[in-house]
Amino acid sequence: DLDAHHMHASHYPLYVWSMMGIQLAIQVLTAYFITAIMDRLRGEEKRSQEEQRRLQKVLEATEAGLIILNKDSWPIWHNNPIRKWVAVTDSNWDASILAWLQNIKVELDDVWESQTIIVVEREQFEAEGTKYVIQITIAPLIDDHGSTYQAVALIQDITDVKILESELIHGAKMASIGAMATGVAHEVGNPLASISTRLQLMQVD
């Protein structure tokens, strides 16, 4: 029966060719869809890399330091400007950044617990003694399930802003003192003017 079956199939070349054609069509379609999917994935990966490079260039242009931390508050990525604030070398950057992060450990713990953005200011001195005022913004990265899976620390130099604020406050104080002095002079001047007038009248008499 088996031989008869095989001989039966061989007597229908149209059927055999049609089955081969269907299989070939399936293979061609499969190859086409796989190629299309791979091209799309490569395109998305390329766009993602371009966006990442563009973002990194923007961050470096602003001279803002950026550190990405995992759930253990371990630094998994940082950009080049962070080297201005942390003595980072290729051999010890983990240890250097971990030591620097101790300055904001309390705030980091609060971010993990409260899932809120926290902004703090710190004074920092360079090796030659130059003092900077830096602003550190710590933000949680929250997934679709509402869990914080990473945190981002953004470090910005706000020294010039602080100097300007100090100058504005000093200017406002000086303006207040000037206004007060003018008022005092006016209050003192009125009685003096009256006394002077009376003295002149007395001299006339």
Accessible surface in RSA format (square Angstrom, percent):
REM  Atomic radii and reference values for relative SASA: ProtOr
REM  Chains: A
REM  Algorithm: Lee & Richards
REM  Probe-radius: 1.40
REM  Slices: 20
REM RES _ NUM      All-atoms   Total-Side   Main-Chain    Non-polar    All polar
REM                ABS   REL    ABS   REL    ABS   REL    ABS   REL    ABS   REL
RES ASP A   1   165.49 115.9 121.06 120.5  44.43 105.1  39.05  91.9 126.44 126.1
RES LEU A   2   125.39  69.8 117.96  84.4   7.43  18.7 121.49  85.3   3.90  10.5
RES ASP A   3   110.47  77.4 107.94 107.4   2.54   6.0  33.05  77.8  77.42  77.2
RES ALA A   4    63.48  58.4  52.30  80.7  11.17  25.4  58.51  82.4   4.96  13.1
RES HIS A   5   112.81  61.7 107.34  74.6   5.48  14.0  68.12  70.2  44.69  52.0
RES HIS A   6   110.47  60.4 105.57  73.4   4.90  12.5  73.01  75.2  37.46  43.6
RES MET A   7   116.32  60.2 115.05  76.1   1.27   3.0  84.40  71.8  31.92  42.3
RES HIS A   8   104.97  57.4  99.36  69.1   5.61  14.3  60.27  62.1  44.70  52.0
RES ALA A   9    34.96  32.1  31.79  49.1   3.17   7.2  34.96  49.2   0.00   0.0
RES SER A  10    77.59  65.6  49.54  66.1  28.04  64.6  48.68 103.7  28.91  40.5
RES HIS A  11   121.88  66.6  97.91  68.1  23.97  61.3  70.51  72.7  51.37  59.8
RES TYR A  12   114.13  53.3 112.35  63.9   1.78   4.6  75.69  56.9  38.45  47.4
RES PRO A  13    80.30  58.5  77.03  70.2   3.26  11.9  80.30  66.3   0.00   0.0
RES LEU A  14   149.25  83.1 145.34 104.0   3.90   9.8 148.56 104.3   0.69   1.9
RES TYR A  15   127.74  59.6 122.25  69.6   5.50  14.3  89.37  67.2  38.37  47.3
RES VAL A  16    59.24  39.0  57.40  52.0   1.84   4.4  59.24  51.5   0.00   0.0
RES TRP A  17   170.18  68.3 164.39  79.6   5.79  13.6 140.79  75.1  29.39  47.7
RES SER A  18    51.49  43.5  38.98  52.0  12.52  28.8  42.53  90.6   8.96  12.6
RES MET A  19    76.32  39.5  76.32  50.5   0.00   0.0  62.01  52.7  14.30  18.9
RES MET A  20   101.33  52.5  95.86  63.4   5.46  13.0  83.36  70.9  17.96  23.8
RES GLY A  21    36.21  44.6   0.00   N/A  36.21  44.6  30.94  84.9   5.27  11.8
RES ILE A  22    95.36  54.3  92.05  68.6   3.31   8.0  94.54  68.1   0.82   2.2
RES GLN A  23   100.47  56.2  99.27  72.5   1.20   2.9  25.46  54.2  75.00  56.9
RES LEU A  24   110.87  61.7 108.86  77.9   2.01   5.1 110.31  77.5   0.56   1.5
RES ALA A  25    48.80  44.9  42.40  65.4   6.40  14.6  48.49  68.3   0.32   0.8
RES ILE A  26   100.06  56.9  98.93  73.7   1.13   2.7  99.84  71.9   0.22   0.6
RES GLN A  27   117.16  65.5 109.51  80.0   7.65  18.2  39.70  84.5  77.46  58.7
RES VAL A  28    87.53  57.6  83.10  75.2   4.43  10.7  86.45  75.1   1.08   2.9
RES LEU A  29    98.06  54.6  98.06  70.2   0.00   0.0  98.06  68.9   0.00   0.0
RES THR A  30    64.93  46.2  60.48  61.3   4.45  10.6  49.22  66.1  15.71  23.8
RES ALA A  31    55.26  50.8  49.30  76.1   5.96  13.6  54.72  77.1   0.54   1.4
RES TYR A  32   136.74  63.8 129.95  73.9   6.79  17.7  90.55  68.0  46.18  56.9
RES PHE A  33   115.11  57.6 115.11  71.3   0.00   0.0 115.11  69.8   0.00   0.0
RES ILE A  34    96.63  55.0  96.42  71.8   0.21   0.5  96.63  69.6   0.00   0.0
RES THR A  35    74.14  52.7  70.78  71.8   3.36   8.0  50.61  68.0  23.53  35.6
RES ALA A  36    41.99  38.6  30.91  47.7  11.08  25.2  37.14  52.3   4.86  12.9
RES ILE A  37    99.69  56.7  98.33  73.3   1.36   3.3  99.62  71.7   0.07   0.2
RES MET A  38    84.96  44.0  84.96  56.2   0.00   0.0  63.55  54.0  21.41  28.4
RES ASP A  39    72.89  51.1  63.27  63.0   9.63  22.8  27.82  65.5  45.07  44.9
RES ARG A  40   169.06  71.0 158.53  80.8  10.53  25.1  54.91  75.0 114.15  69.2
RES LEU A  41    95.45  53.2  91.66  65.6   3.79   9.5  91.87  64.5   3.58   9.6
RES ARG A  42   128.85  54.1 123.70  63.1   5.16  12.3  66.35  90.7  62.50  37.9
RES GLY A  43    22.30  27.5   0.00   N/A  22.30  27.5  21.38  58.7   0.92   2.1
RES GLU A  44    71.82  41.2  67.17  50.8   4.65  11.1  25.55  49.4  46.26  37.8
RES GLU A  45    99.98  57.4  93.60  70.8   6.38  15.2  35.18  68.0  64.80  52.9
RES LYS A  46   128.39  62.6 126.87  77.8   1.52   3.6  71.11  64.0  57.28  61.0
RES ARG A  47   136.30  57.2 135.62  69.1   0.68   1.6  64.05  87.5  72.25  43.8
RES SER A  48    67.87  57.4  58.66  78.3   9.21  21.2  29.53  62.9  38.34  53.7
RES GLN A  49    79.91  44.7  78.70  57.5   1.22   2.9  22.12  47.1  57.80  43.8
RES GLU A  50    61.57  35.3  58.14  44.0   3.43   8.2  15.35  29.7  46.22  37.7
RES GLU A  51   101.23  58.1  98.91  74.8   2.32   5.5  40.50  78.3  60.73  49.6
RES GLN A  52   107.14  59.9 101.79  74.4   5.35  12.7  34.32  73.0  72.82  55.2
RES ARG A  53   123.89  52.0 122.41  62.4   1.49   3.5  58.77  80.3  65.13  39.5
RES ARG A  54   125.28  52.6 122.88  62.6   2.40   5.7  57.83  79.0  67.45  40.9
RES LEU A  55   104.76  58.3 101.34  72.5   3.42   8.6 104.36  73.3   0.40   1.1
RES GLN A  56    57.38  32.1  56.23  41.1   1.16   2.8   8.91  19.0  48.47  36.8
RES LYS A  57   144.46  70.5 138.85  85.2   5.62  13.4  84.14  75.7  60.32  64.3
RES VAL A  58    81.09  53.4  78.19  70.8   2.90   7.0  81.06  70.4   0.03   0.1
RES LEU A  59    28.03  15.6  28.03  20.1   0.00   0.0  28.03  19.7   0.00   0.0
RES GLU A  60    54.89  31.5  44.16  33.4  10.73  25.5  13.50  26.1  41.39  33.8
RES ALA A  61    83.71  77.0  46.99  72.5  36.71  83.5  59.49  83.8  24.22  64.1
RES THR A  62    86.56  61.6  56.76  57.5  29.80  71.0  64.25  86.3  22.31  33.7
RES GLU A  63   114.86  65.9 110.77  83.8   4.08   9.7  34.83  67.4  80.03  65.3
RES ALA A  64     4.31   4.0   3.76   5.8   0.55   1.3   4.31   6.1   0.00   0.0
RES GLY A  65     0.00   0.0   0.00   N/A   0.00   0.0   0.00   0.0   0.00   0.0
RES LEU A  66    19.19  10.7  19.19  13.7   0.00   0.0  19.19  13.5   0.00   0.0
RES ILE A  67     0.00   0.0   0.00   0.0   0.00   0.0   0.00   0.0   0.00   0.0
RES ILE A  68    40.34  23.0  40.34  30.1   0.00   0.0  40.34  29.0   0.00   0.0
RES LEU A  69     0.00   0.0   0.00   0.0   0.00   0.0   0.00   0.0   0.00   0.0
RES ASN A  70    42.13  29.1  42.13  40.7   0.00   0.0  16.38  39.4  25.75  24.9
RES LYS A  71   140.13  68.4 120.48  73.9  19.65  46.8  67.91  61.1  72.23  76.9
RES ASP A  72   123.64  86.6  95.20  94.8  28.44  67.2  28.71  67.6  94.93  94.7
RES SER A  73    28.08  23.7  25.13  33.5   2.95   6.8  19.14  40.8   8.94  12.5
RES TRP A  74   109.95  44.1 109.45  53.0   0.49   1.2  96.22  51.3  13.72  22.3
RES PRO A  75     1.39   1.0   0.00   0.0   1.39   5.0   0.00   0.0   1.39   8.6
RES ILE A  76    78.56  44.7  49.31  36.7  29.25  70.5  54.22  39.0  24.34  66.1
RES TRP A  77    75.75  30.4  72.83  35.3   2.91   6.8  58.50  31.2  17.25  28.0
RES HIS A  78    27.58  15.1  15.21  10.6  12.37  31.6  12.50  12.9  15.08  17.5
RES ASN A  79     1.65   1.1   0.00   0.0   1.65   4.0   1.65   4.0   0.00   0.0
RES ASN A  80    86.80  59.9  81.98  79.2   4.82  11.6  21.07  50.7  65.73  63.5
RES PRO A  81    22.49  16.4  11.29  10.3  11.20  40.7  22.12  18.3   0.37   2.3
RES ILE A  82     0.00   0.0   0.00   0.0   0.00   0.0   0.00   0.0   0.00   0.0
RES ARG A  83    96.61  40.6  80.70  41.1  15.92  37.9  40.69  55.6  55.92  33.9
RES LYS A  84    88.16  43.0  62.85  38.6  25.32  60.3  51.92  46.7  36.24  38.6
RES TRP A  85    11.72   4.7   1.50   0.7  10.22  24.0   2.68   1.4   9.04  14.7
RES VAL A  86     6.78   4.5   3.57   3.2   3.21   7.7   6.66   5.8   0.12   0.3
RES ALA A  87    89.17  82.0  67.00 103.4  22.17  50.4  78.72 110.9  10.45  27.7
RES VAL A  88    14.98   9.9   0.00   0.0  14.98  36.1   0.00   0.0  14.98  40.6
RES THR A  89    69.08  49.1  65.47  66.4   3.61   8.6  67.14  90.2   1.94   2.9
RES ASP A  90   128.42  90.0 101.51 101.0  26.91  63.6  40.44  95.2  87.98  87.7
RES SER A  91   110.76  93.6  68.63  91.6  42.13  97.0  55.48 118.1  55.28  77.4
RES ASN A  92    63.65  43.9  58.76  56.8   4.88  11.8  25.52  61.4  38.12  36.8
RES TRP A  93    62.86  25.2  62.39  30.2   0.47   1.1  37.82  20.2  25.04  40.6
RES ASP A  94    47.61  33.3  47.09  46.9   0.51   1.2  15.38  36.2  32.23  32.1
RES ALA A  95    63.32  58.2  53.88  83.2   9.44  21.5  58.37  82.2   4.96  13.1
RES SER A  96    18.87  15.9   7.43   9.9  11.44  26.4  12.47  26.5   6.40   9.0
RES ILE A  97     0.00   0.0   0.00   0.0   0.00   0.0   0.00   0.0   0.00   0.0
RES LEU A  98    47.58  26.5  46.72  33.4   0.86   2.2  46.98  33.0   0.61   1.6
RES ALA A  99    67.11  61.7  50.69  78.2  16.42  37.4  57.40  80.8   9.70  25.7
RES TRP A 100    22.37   9.0  16.35   7.9   6.02  14.1  21.40  11.4   0.97   1.6
RES LEU A 101     5.98   3.3   5.10   3.6   0.88   2.2   5.16   3.6   0.82   2.2
RES GLN A 102   114.21  63.9  96.62  70.6  17.59  41.9  40.05  85.3  74.16  56.2
RES ASN A 103    83.43  57.5  66.57  64.3  16.86  40.6  15.39  37.0  68.04  65.8
RES ILE A 104     0.00   0.0   0.00   0.0   0.00   0.0   0.00   0.0   0.00   0.0
RES LYS A 105   104.82  51.1 104.09  63.9   0.73   1.7  71.94  64.8  32.89  35.0
RES VAL A 106   105.61  69.5 103.07  93.3   2.54   6.1 104.68  91.0   0.93   2.5
RES GLU A 107    26.67  15.3  26.67  20.2   0.00   0.0   5.62  10.9  21.05  17.2
RES LEU A 108     5.72   3.2   5.72   4.1   0.00   0.0   5.72   4.0   0.00   0.0
RES ASP A 109    65.90  46.2  61.64  61.4   4.26  10.1  26.81  63.1  39.09  39.0
RES ASP A 110    61.27  42.9  60.10  59.8   1.16   2.7  10.75  25.3  50.51  50.4
RES VAL A 111     0.01   0.0   0.01   0.0   0.00   0.0   0.01   0.0   0.00   0.0
RES TRP A 112    51.23  20.6  35.78  17.3  15.44  36.3  35.90  19.1  15.33  24.9
RES GLU A 113   151.14  86.8 119.22  90.2  31.92  76.0  49.48  95.7 101.66  83.0
RES SER A 114    58.42  49.4  33.81  45.1  24.61  56.7  41.38  88.1  17.04  23.9
RES GLN A 115    66.83  37.4  51.59  37.7  15.24  36.3  10.88  23.2  55.95  42.4
RES THR A 116    71.46  50.8  66.98  67.9   4.48  10.7  63.13  84.8   8.33  12.6
RES ILE A 117   113.75  64.7  87.56  65.2  26.19  63.1  87.56  63.1  26.19  71.1
RES ILE A 118    34.61  19.7  31.70  23.6   2.91   7.0  34.61  24.9   0.00   0.0
RES VAL A 119    81.55  53.7  53.99  48.9  27.56  66.4  53.99  46.9  27.56  74.8
RES VAL A 120    20.73  13.6  15.64  14.2   5.10  12.3  20.73  18.0   0.00   0.0
RES GLU A 121    77.18  44.3  58.39  44.2  18.79  44.7  23.53  45.5  53.65  43.8
RES ARG A 122    78.20  32.8  73.58  37.5   4.62  11.0  37.38  51.1  40.82  24.7
RES GLU A 123   106.81  61.3  79.48  60.1  27.33  65.1  26.11  50.5  80.70  65.9
RES GLN A 124    33.67  18.8  30.73  22.5   2.95   7.0  17.51  37.3  16.17  12.3
RES PHE A 125   123.00  61.5  98.17  60.8  24.83  64.6  98.17  59.5  24.83  71.1
RES GLU A 126    49.12  28.2  37.46  28.3  11.65  27.7  20.92  40.5  28.19  23.0
RES ALA A 127   115.12 105.8  64.44  99.4  50.68 115.3  78.05 109.9  37.06  98.2
RES GLU A 128   131.16  75.3  88.84  67.2  42.32 100.8  63.93 123.7  67.23  54.9
RES GLY A 129    47.57  58.7   0.00   N/A  47.57  58.7  29.39  80.6  18.19  40.7
RES THR A 130    59.14  42.1  50.45  51.1   8.68  20.7  40.15  53.9  18.99  28.7
RES LYS A 131   101.13  49.3  85.78  52.6  15.35  36.5  41.97  37.8  59.15  63.0
RES TYR A 132    39.29  18.3  39.22  22.3   0.07   0.2  15.74  11.8  23.55  29.0
RES VAL A 133    20.17  13.3  20.17  18.3   0.00   0.0  20.17  17.5   0.00   0.0
RES ILE A 134     1.00   0.6   1.00   0.7   0.00   0.0   1.00   0.7   0.00   0.0
RES GLN A 135    47.20  26.4  47.20  34.5   0.00   0.0   0.00   0.0  47.20  35.8
RES ILE A 136     0.67   0.4   0.67   0.5   0.00   0.0   0.67   0.5   0.00   0.0
RES THR A 137    30.11  21.4  28.97  29.4   1.14   2.7  22.77  30.6   7.34  11.1
RES ILE A 138     0.00   0.0   0.00   0.0   0.00   0.0   0.00   0.0   0.00   0.0
RES ALA A 139    24.61  22.6  24.61  38.0   0.00   0.0  24.61  34.7   0.00   0.0
RES PRO A 140    18.74  13.7   5.55   5.1  13.18  47.9   5.55   4.6  13.18  81.9
RES LEU A 141    57.95  32.3  56.05  40.1   1.90   4.8  57.95  40.7   0.00   0.0
RES ILE A 142    81.40  46.3  50.92  37.9  30.48  73.5  50.92  36.7  30.48  82.7
RES ASP A 143    51.38  36.0  37.57  37.4  13.81  32.6  25.87  60.9  25.51  25.4
RES ASP A 144   152.08 106.5 112.71 112.2  39.37  93.1  35.46  83.4 116.62 116.3
RES HIS A 145   167.11  91.3 132.57  92.1  34.54  88.4  90.58  93.4  76.53  89.1
RES GLY A 146    41.78  51.5   0.00   N/A  41.78  51.5  27.54  75.6  14.25  31.9
RES SER A 147    53.88  45.5  50.20  67.0   3.67   8.5  22.88  48.7  30.99  43.4
RES THR A 148    10.72   7.6   3.80   3.9   6.92  16.5   3.80   5.1   6.92  10.5
RES TYR A 149    97.03  45.3  92.59  52.7   4.44  11.6  56.08  42.1  40.95  50.5
RES GLN A 150    44.48  24.9  44.48  32.5   0.00   0.0   1.87   4.0  42.62  32.3
RES ALA A 151     0.00   0.0   0.00   0.0   0.00   0.0   0.00   0.0   0.00   0.0
RES VAL A 152    28.38  18.7  28.14  25.5   0.24   0.6  28.14  24.5   0.24   0.7
RES ALA A 153     0.00   0.0   0.00   0.0   0.00   0.0   0.00   0.0   0.00   0.0
RES LEU A 154    46.68  26.0  46.68  33.4   0.00   0.0  46.68  32.8   0.00   0.0
RES ILE A 155     0.00   0.0   0.00   0.0   0.00   0.0   0.00   0.0   0.00   0.0
RES GLN A 156    68.76  38.4  67.81  49.6   0.95   2.3   9.30  19.8  59.46  45.1
RES ASP A 157    58.77  41.2  31.90  31.7  26.87  63.5  15.83  37.3  42.93  42.8
RES ILE A 158    20.03  11.4  19.46  14.5   0.57   1.4  20.03  14.4   0.00   0.0
RES THR A 159    25.03  17.8  24.91  25.3   0.11   0.3  24.91  33.5   0.11   0.2
RES ASP A 160   114.38  80.1 107.90 107.4   6.48  15.3  37.35  87.9  77.03  76.8
RES VAL A 161    77.78  51.2  76.42  69.2   1.37   3.3  77.68  67.5   0.10   0.3
RES LYS A 162    64.63  31.5  59.98  36.8   4.65  11.1  29.90  26.9  34.73  37.0
RES ILE A 163    91.31  52.0  88.31  65.8   3.01   7.2  91.23  65.7   0.08   0.2
RES LEU A 164    99.44  55.4  98.60  70.5   0.84   2.1  99.44  69.8   0.00   0.0
RES GLU A 165    74.40  42.7  73.08  55.3   1.33   3.2  29.95  57.9  44.45  36.3
RES SER A 166    67.39  56.9  61.31  81.8   6.07  14.0  27.09  57.7  40.30  56.5
RES GLU A 167   106.49  61.1  95.70  72.4  10.79  25.7  41.73  80.7  64.76  52.9
RES LEU A 168   115.88  64.5 108.24  77.4   7.64  19.2 110.59  77.7   5.29  14.2
RES ILE A 169   100.53  57.2  97.85  72.9   2.68   6.5 100.46  72.3   0.07   0.2
RES HIS A 170   112.07  61.3 110.30  76.7   1.77   4.5  73.08  75.3  38.99  45.4
RES GLY A 171    37.05  45.7   0.00   N/A  37.05  45.7  31.09  85.3   5.96  13.3
RES ALA A 172    60.10  55.3  49.04  75.7  11.07  25.2  57.17  80.5   2.93   7.8
RES LYS A 173   129.08  63.0 124.78  76.6   4.31  10.3  74.34  66.9  54.74  58.3
RES MET A 174   102.27  53.0  96.00  63.5   6.27  14.9  83.95  71.4  18.32  24.3
RES ALA A 175    67.69  62.2  49.86  76.9  17.84  40.6  61.66  86.8   6.04  16.0
RES SER A 176    67.72  57.2  58.31  77.8   9.42  21.7  33.87  72.1  33.85  47.4
RES ILE A 177   101.86  58.0 101.38  75.5   0.48   1.2 101.43  73.0   0.44   1.2
RES GLY A 178    34.49  42.5   0.00   N/A  34.49  42.5  32.85  90.2   1.64   3.7
RES ALA A 179    69.10  63.5  51.66  79.7  17.45  39.7  59.32  83.5   9.79  25.9
RES MET A 180   133.13  68.9 121.82  80.6  11.31  26.9  92.25  78.4  40.87  54.1
RES ALA A 181    57.95  53.3  47.23  72.9  10.71  24.4  54.04  76.1   3.91  10.3
RES THR A 182    95.32  67.8  89.28  90.5   6.04  14.4  67.88  91.2  27.44  41.5
RES GLY A 183    32.37  39.9   0.00   N/A  32.37  39.9  31.92  87.6   0.45   1.0
RES VAL A 184    84.50  55.6  82.07  74.3   2.43   5.9  83.65  72.7   0.85   2.3
RES ALA A 185    63.88  58.7  49.65  76.6  14.23  32.4  57.34  80.8   6.54  17.3
RES HIS A 186   109.86  60.0 101.27  70.4   8.59  22.0  66.67  68.7  43.19  50.3
RES GLU A 187   118.44  68.0 111.50  84.4   6.94  16.5  42.37  82.0  76.07  62.1
RES VAL A 188    78.50  51.7  75.25  68.1   3.25   7.8  78.50  68.2   0.00   0.0
RES GLY A 189    30.72  37.9   0.00   N/A  30.72  37.9  27.65  75.9   3.08   6.9
RES ASN A 190    81.11  55.9  73.97  71.5   7.15  17.2  25.18  60.6  55.93  54.1
RES PRO A 191    71.26  51.9  63.80  58.2   7.46  27.1  71.06  58.7   0.20   1.2
RES LEU A 192   105.85  58.9 102.02  73.0   3.83   9.6 102.23  71.8   3.62   9.7
RES ALA A 193    59.34  54.6  49.65  76.6   9.68  22.0  57.93  81.6   1.41   3.7
RES SER A 194    53.51  45.2  44.60  59.5   8.91  20.5  32.09  68.3  21.42  30.0
RES ILE A 195    94.86  54.0  94.63  70.5   0.23   0.6  94.86  68.3   0.00   0.0
RES SER A 196    49.94  42.2  46.73  62.4   3.21   7.4  26.97  57.4  22.97  32.2
RES THR A 197    72.79  51.8  71.98  73.0   0.81   1.9  47.29  63.5  25.50  38.6
RES ARG A 198   163.15  68.5 162.21  82.7   0.94   2.2  45.95  62.8 117.20  71.0
RES LEU A 199    95.27  53.1  94.93  67.9   0.34   0.8  94.93  66.7   0.34   0.9
RES GLN A 200   109.78  61.4 108.34  79.2   1.44   3.4  32.92  70.1  76.86  58.3
RES LEU A 201   106.68  59.4 106.43  76.1   0.25   0.6 106.43  74.7   0.25   0.7
RES MET A 202   132.36  68.5 117.54  77.8  14.82  35.3  99.77  84.8  32.59  43.2
RES GLN A 203   151.73  84.8 116.70  85.3  35.03  83.4  46.66  99.3 105.07  79.7
RES VAL A 204   123.70  81.4  93.26  84.4  30.43  73.3 100.37  87.2  23.33  63.3
RES ASP A 205   153.48 107.5  90.17  89.7  63.31 149.7  48.80 114.8 104.68 104.4
END  Absolute sums over single chains surface
CHAIN  1 A    15252.3      13292.4       1960.0       9700.5       5551.8
END  Absolute sums over all chains
TOTAL         15252.3      13292.4       1960.0       9700.5       5551.8
